[in-house]
């Protein structure tokens, strides 16, 4: 995905860490299109 430099999913913790310049909205769309729930940014 444009703007994502690295991405690390940890299923046991139900988390996804994304580094880069992609907007929160673009990340939300990608997560939801993949069939997962987007719970926000920390």
C-alpha distance matrix in Angstrom:
0.0 3.8 6.3 5.8 8.7 10.0 10.1 13.6 15.0 18.8 20.2 23.7 22.9 20.5 18.0 14.4 13.9 10.8 11.5 10.2 10.5 8.1 11.0 12.6 12.6 8.9 8.8 12.0 11.1 8.5 11.2 13.9 12.7 12.6 16.2 16.4 18.0 16.5 19.4 18.4 17.7 20.3
3.8 0.0 3.8 5.7 8.4 11.0 12.1 15.9 17.8 21.5 23.2 26.6 25.4 23.2 20.3 16.7 15.5 11.9 11.5 9.0 8.4 6.8 9.9 12.5 12.7 9.3 10.1 13.6 12.8 11.1 14.0 16.6 15.5 16.0 19.5 19.5 20.6 18.6 21.2 19.6 18.5 21.0
6.3 3.8 0.0 3.8 6.4 9.3 11.0 14.7 17.0 20.6 22.7 25.8 24.2 22.3 19.1 15.4 13.6 9.8 8.5 5.5 4.7 4.2 7.9 10.8 12.0 9.3 9.6 13.3 13.6 12.2 14.5 17.4 17.2 17.5 20.7 19.9 20.6 18.0 20.1 17.9 16.2 18.3
5.8 5.7 3.8 0.0 3.8 5.8 7.2 11.0 13.4 17.0 19.3 22.3 20.9 19.3 16.0 12.3 10.4 6.7 6.0 4.6 6.3 5.7 9.3 11.0 12.8 10.1 8.9 12.7 13.5 11.3 12.9 16.2 16.2 15.8 18.9 17.9 18.8 16.5 18.5 16.7 14.9 16.8
8.7 8.4 6.4 3.8 0.0 3.8 7.0 10.5 13.8 17.1 19.9 22.6 21.4 20.3 16.9 13.3 10.8 7.6 5.6 4.8 7.8 8.9 12.4 14.1 16.3 13.8 12.4 16.1 17.1 14.7 15.9 19.5 19.5 18.6 21.7 20.5 21.5 19.3 20.9 19.1 16.9 18.0
10.0 11.0 9.3 5.8 3.8 0.0 3.8 6.9 10.3 13.5 16.4 19.1 18.0 17.2 14.0 10.5 8.1 5.9 5.2 6.9 10.4 10.8 13.9 14.6 17.0 14.7 12.4 15.8 17.1 14.4 14.7 18.5 18.8 17.3 20.1 18.6 19.8 17.8 19.3 18.0 15.8 16.6
10.1 12.1 11.0 7.2 7.0 3.8 0.0 3.8 6.7 10.2 12.9 15.7 14.7 13.6 10.5 7.0 5.6 4.5 6.3 8.9 12.0 11.3 13.8 13.6 15.8 13.8 10.8 13.6 15.1 12.3 11.8 15.6 16.2 14.3 16.9 15.2 16.4 14.8 16.4 15.6 14.0 15.0
13.6 15.9 14.7 11.0 10.5 6.9 3.8 0.0 3.8 6.6 9.8 12.2 11.5 11.1 8.3 5.7 5.2 6.6 8.9 12.2 15.3 14.7 16.7 15.8 18.2 16.5 13.1 15.2 17.1 14.3 12.8 16.5 17.5 15.0 16.9 14.8 16.1 14.9 16.1 15.8 14.4 14.8
15.0 17.8 17.0 13.4 13.8 10.3 6.7 3.8 0.0 3.8 6.1 9.1 8.7 7.8 5.9 4.4 6.4 8.7 11.9 15.0 17.7 16.5 17.9 16.3 18.2 16.9 13.2 14.4 16.3 13.6 11.3 14.6 15.9 13.0 14.3 12.0 13.4 13.0 14.1 14.7 14.2 14.9
18.8 21.5 20.6 17.0 17.1 13.5 10.2 6.6 3.8 0.0 3.8 5.6 5.5 5.9 5.3 6.3 8.4 11.6 14.6 18.0 20.8 19.7 20.8 18.8 20.9 20.0 16.2 16.9 19.1 16.7 13.9 16.7 18.4 15.4 15.9 13.2 14.3 14.2 14.6 15.7 15.3 15.2
20.2 23.2 22.7 19.3 19.9 16.4 12.9 9.8 6.1 3.8 0.0 3.8 5.4 4.7 6.4 8.2 11.3 14.2 17.6 20.8 23.3 21.7 22.4 20.1 21.6 20.9 17.2 17.2 19.0 16.8 13.6 15.7 17.4 14.2 14.0 11.4 12.7 13.7 14.3 16.2 16.7 17.0
23.7 26.6 25.8 22.3 22.6 19.1 15.7 12.2 9.1 5.6 3.8 0.0 3.8 5.6 8.0 10.7 13.3 16.7 19.8 23.3 25.9 24.5 25.1 22.6 24.4 24.0 20.2 20.0 22.2 20.2 16.9 18.8 20.8 17.8 17.1 14.4 15.0 16.0 15.7 17.7 18.0 17.7
22.9 25.4 24.2 20.9 21.4 18.0 14.7 11.5 8.7 5.5 5.4 3.8 0.0 3.8 5.4 8.8 11.1 14.8 17.8 21.3 23.7 22.5 22.8 20.1 22.1 22.2 18.4 18.1 20.8 19.3 15.9 17.9 20.4 17.9 17.2 13.9 13.8 13.9 13.1 14.6 14.8 14.1
20.5 23.2 22.3 19.3 20.3 17.2 13.6 11.1 7.8 5.9 4.7 5.6 3.8 0.0 3.8 7.1 10.4 13.5 17.0 20.1 22.2 20.4 20.5 17.6 19.2 19.2 15.6 14.9 17.4 16.0 12.4 14.2 16.8 14.4 13.5 10.1 10.0 10.5 10.2 12.3 13.1 13.4
18.0 20.3 19.1 16.0 16.9 14.0 10.5 8.3 5.9 5.3 6.4 8.0 5.4 3.8 0.0 3.8 6.6 9.9 13.3 16.5 18.6 17.2 17.4 14.8 16.9 16.8 13.1 13.1 15.9 14.4 11.2 13.8 16.3 14.2 14.2 10.8 10.6 9.7 9.5 10.5 10.4 10.6
14.4 16.7 15.4 12.3 13.3 10.5 7.0 5.7 4.4 6.3 8.2 10.7 8.8 7.1 3.8 0.0 3.8 6.4 10.0 13.1 15.3 13.9 14.6 12.6 14.7 14.1 10.3 11.2 13.8 11.9 9.4 12.6 14.7 12.7 13.7 10.8 11.1 9.6 10.4 10.5 9.8 10.8
13.9 15.5 13.6 10.4 10.8 8.1 5.6 5.2 6.4 8.4 11.3 13.3 11.1 10.4 6.6 3.8 0.0 3.8 6.7 10.2 12.8 12.2 13.4 11.9 14.8 14.1 10.6 12.4 15.2 13.4 11.7 15.2 17.1 15.5 16.9 14.2 14.2 12.1 12.5 11.4 9.5 9.8
10.8 11.9 9.8 6.7 7.6 5.9 4.5 6.6 8.7 11.6 14.2 16.7 14.8 13.5 9.9 6.4 3.8 0.0 3.8 6.7 9.2 8.7 10.4 9.9 12.7 11.5 8.4 11.2 13.6 11.7 11.2 14.8 16.2 15.1 17.2 15.0 15.2 12.7 13.8 12.1 10.0 11.1
11.5 11.5 8.5 6.0 5.6 5.2 6.3 8.9 11.9 14.6 17.6 19.8 17.8 17.0 13.3 10.0 6.7 3.8 0.0 3.8 7.1 8.2 10.5 11.1 14.2 12.9 10.7 13.9 16.0 14.4 14.5 18.0 19.2 18.3 20.7 18.7 18.8 16.1 16.9 14.7 11.9 12.6
10.2 9.0 5.5 4.6 4.8 6.9 8.9 12.2 15.0 18.0 20.8 23.3 21.3 20.1 16.5 13.1 10.2 6.7 3.8 0.0 3.8 5.8 8.8 10.6 13.4 11.8 10.6 14.2 15.8 14.5 15.5 18.8 19.5 19.3 22.0 20.3 20.5 17.6 18.7 16.2 13.6 14.7
10.5 8.4 4.7 6.3 7.8 10.4 12.0 15.3 17.7 20.8 23.3 25.9 23.7 22.2 18.6 15.3 12.8 9.2 7.1 3.8 0.0 3.8 6.3 9.2 11.5 10.2 10.2 13.6 14.9 14.3 15.9 18.7 19.4 19.9 22.5 21.1 21.0 17.8 19.0 16.2 13.8 15.4
8.1 6.8 4.2 5.7 8.9 10.8 11.3 14.7 16.5 19.7 21.7 24.5 22.5 20.4 17.2 13.9 12.2 8.7 8.2 5.8 3.8 0.0 3.8 6.6 8.2 6.4 6.8 10.1 11.2 10.7 12.6 15.2 15.7 16.5 19.1 18.0 17.9 14.9 16.7 14.2 12.6 15.0
11.0 9.9 7.9 9.3 12.4 13.9 13.8 16.7 17.9 20.8 22.4 25.1 22.8 20.5 17.4 14.6 13.4 10.4 10.5 8.8 6.3 3.8 0.0 3.8 5.3 5.2 6.4 8.6 10.0 10.9 12.4 14.3 15.5 16.9 18.9 17.5 16.7 13.4 14.9 12.1 10.8 13.7
12.6 12.5 10.8 11.0 14.1 14.6 13.6 15.8 16.3 18.8 20.1 22.6 20.1 17.6 14.8 12.6 11.9 9.9 11.1 10.6 9.2 6.6 3.8 0.0 3.8 5.5 5.1 6.0 8.7 10.0 10.5 12.2 14.1 15.4 16.8 14.9 13.6 10.1 11.2 8.4 7.6 10.9
12.6 12.7 12.0 12.8 16.3 17.0 15.8 18.2 18.2 20.9 21.6 24.4 22.1 19.2 16.9 14.7 14.8 12.7 14.2 13.4 11.5 8.2 5.3 3.8 0.0 3.8 5.4 5.0 6.2 8.7 9.9 10.6 12.2 14.3 15.5 14.4 13.2 10.1 11.9 10.0 10.5 14.1
8.9 9.3 9.3 10.1 13.8 14.7 13.8 16.5 16.9 20.0 20.9 24.0 22.2 19.2 16.8 14.1 14.1 11.5 12.9 11.8 10.2 6.4 5.2 5.5 3.8 0.0 3.8 5.4 5.2 6.3 8.7 10.0 10.6 12.4 14.6 13.9 13.8 11.2 13.8 12.2 12.4 15.9
8.8 10.1 9.6 8.9 12.4 12.4 10.8 13.1 13.2 16.2 17.2 20.2 18.4 15.6 13.1 10.3 10.6 8.4 10.7 10.6 10.2 6.8 6.4 5.1 5.4 3.8 0.0 3.8 5.4 5.2 6.1 8.6 9.8 10.7 12.7 11.4 11.3 8.6 11.2 9.9 10.0 13.3
12.0 13.6 13.3 12.7 16.1 15.8 13.6 15.2 14.4 16.9 17.2 20.0 18.1 14.9 13.1 11.2 12.4 11.2 13.9 14.2 13.6 10.1 8.6 6.0 5.0 5.4 3.8 0.0 3.8 5.5 5.2 6.1 8.5 9.9 10.9 9.4 8.5 5.9 8.7 8.1 9.6 13.3
11.1 12.8 13.6 13.5 17.1 17.1 15.1 17.1 16.3 19.1 19.0 22.2 20.8 17.4 15.9 13.8 15.2 13.6 16.0 15.8 14.9 11.2 10.0 8.7 6.2 5.2 5.4 3.8 0.0 3.8 5.5 5.2 6.0 8.5 10.0 9.9 10.0 8.5 11.9 11.8 13.4 17.1
8.5 11.1 12.2 11.3 14.7 14.4 12.3 14.3 13.6 16.7 16.8 20.2 19.3 16.0 14.4 11.9 13.4 11.7 14.4 14.5 14.3 10.7 10.9 10.0 8.7 6.3 5.2 5.5 3.8 0.0 3.8 5.5 5.1 6.2 8.9 9.0 10.3 9.4 12.9 13.0 14.1 17.5
11.2 14.0 14.5 12.9 15.9 14.7 11.8 12.8 11.3 13.9 13.6 16.9 15.9 12.4 11.2 9.4 11.7 11.2 14.5 15.5 15.9 12.6 12.4 10.5 9.9 8.7 6.1 5.2 5.5 3.8 0.0 3.8 5.5 5.2 6.7 5.6 6.9 6.3 10.0 10.9 12.4 15.5
13.9 16.6 17.4 16.2 19.5 18.5 15.6 16.5 14.6 16.7 15.7 18.8 17.9 14.2 13.8 12.6 15.2 14.8 18.0 18.8 18.7 15.2 14.3 12.2 10.6 10.0 8.6 6.1 5.2 5.5 3.8 0.0 3.8 5.3 5.1 5.0 5.9 6.5 10.3 11.8 14.2 17.5
12.7 15.5 17.2 16.2 19.5 18.8 16.2 17.5 15.9 18.4 17.4 20.8 20.4 16.8 16.3 14.7 17.1 16.2 19.2 19.5 19.4 15.7 15.5 14.1 12.2 10.6 9.8 8.5 6.0 5.1 5.5 3.8 0.0 3.8 5.3 7.4 9.4 10.2 14.0 15.3 17.3 20.7
12.6 16.0 17.5 15.8 18.6 17.3 14.3 15.0 13.0 15.4 14.2 17.8 17.9 14.4 14.2 12.7 15.5 15.1 18.3 19.3 19.9 16.5 16.9 15.4 14.3 12.4 10.7 9.9 8.5 6.2 5.2 5.3 3.8 0.0 3.8 5.8 9.0 10.4 14.0 15.7 17.4 20.4
16.2 19.5 20.7 18.9 21.7 20.1 16.9 16.9 14.3 15.9 14.0 17.1 17.2 13.5 14.2 13.7 16.9 17.2 20.7 22.0 22.5 19.1 18.9 16.8 15.5 14.6 12.7 10.9 10.0 8.9 6.7 5.1 5.3 3.8 0.0 3.8 7.0 9.6 12.9 15.3 17.7 20.6
16.4 19.5 19.9 17.9 20.5 18.6 15.2 14.8 12.0 13.2 11.4 14.4 13.9 10.1 10.8 10.8 14.2 15.0 18.7 20.3 21.1 18.0 17.5 14.9 14.4 13.9 11.4 9.4 9.9 9.0 5.6 5.0 7.4 5.8 3.8 0.0 3.8 6.5 9.5 12.1 14.5 17.2
18.0 20.6 20.6 18.8 21.5 19.8 16.4 16.1 13.4 14.3 12.7 15.0 13.8 10.0 10.6 11.1 14.2 15.2 18.8 20.5 21.0 17.9 16.7 13.6 13.2 13.8 11.3 8.5 10.0 10.3 6.9 5.9 9.4 9.0 7.0 3.8 0.0 3.8 6.2 9.3 12.3 14.9
16.5 18.6 18.0 16.5 19.3 17.8 14.8 14.9 13.0 14.2 13.7 16.0 13.9 10.5 9.7 9.6 12.1 12.7 16.1 17.6 17.8 14.9 13.4 10.1 10.1 11.2 8.6 5.9 8.5 9.4 6.3 6.5 10.2 10.4 9.6 6.5 3.8 0.0 3.8 5.8 8.7 11.7
19.4 21.2 20.1 18.5 20.9 19.3 16.4 16.1 14.1 14.6 14.3 15.7 13.1 10.2 9.5 10.4 12.5 13.8 16.9 18.7 19.0 16.7 14.9 11.2 11.9 13.8 11.2 8.7 11.9 12.9 10.0 10.3 14.0 14.0 12.9 9.5 6.2 3.8 0.0 3.8 7.2 9.5
18.4 19.6 17.9 16.7 19.1 18.0 15.6 15.8 14.7 15.7 16.2 17.7 14.6 12.3 10.5 10.5 11.4 12.1 14.7 16.2 16.2 14.2 12.1 8.4 10.0 12.2 9.9 8.1 11.8 13.0 10.9 11.8 15.3 15.7 15.3 12.1 9.3 5.8 3.8 0.0 3.8 6.8
17.7 18.5 16.2 14.9 16.9 15.8 14.0 14.4 14.2 15.3 16.7 18.0 14.8 13.1 10.4 9.8 9.5 10.0 11.9 13.6 13.8 12.6 10.8 7.6 10.5 12.4 10.0 9.6 13.4 14.1 12.4 14.2 17.3 17.4 17.7 14.5 12.3 8.7 7.2 3.8 0.0 3.8
20.3 21.0 18.3 16.8 18.0 16.6 15.0 14.8 14.9 15.2 17.0 17.7 14.1 13.4 10.6 10.8 9.8 11.1 12.6 14.7 15.4 15.0 13.7 10.9 14.1 15.9 13.3 13.3 17.1 17.5 15.5 17.5 20.7 20.4 20.6 17.2 14.9 11.7 9.5 6.8 3.8 0.0
